[in-house]
């Protein structure tokens, strides 16, 4: 469960290990295979989580340093649809592990009062450091689930 800041920190700390373990179960030939032309492959899901990490860090720093900062939603559908296919998966995951460890270390050092710091968000009615970090933890799991679908061979097109 992710009910307390410590619960969230522990879930965030496990994120890279969870994704690494799931990626190991996807056959190499299926890593970049999309279940549908408009849906991401396991490779893309993992790279997306990794490329989001600097954005989360920037949001964390803004929430800690500004009074009620306005956070603008990131919409990945606005990016080049093949951008993540061209990202090096191993390097992306290496950076993810490193950046996530730094994020977790920062969160562990925060005073309890920091978790209540509020922000506004262009896509959410409520946003705070606590809600953002819980969202990151759920975001990891959402994309982990999509990687799991690739490992299982779920939703492959009928032609192949």
LINHU-V465292 format. One record per helix or strand of 2 or more residues. SS is the DSSP state (H for helix, E for strand). FROM is the first residue (numbers start at 0). TO is the last residue. If there is no record, write none. Layout:
ss/from/to
SS/FROM/TO
SS/FROM/TO
This chain:
ss/from/to
H/4/23
H/27/29
H/41/64
E/69/70
H/75/77
H/82/85
H/88/107
H/111/115
E/119/120
H/128/151
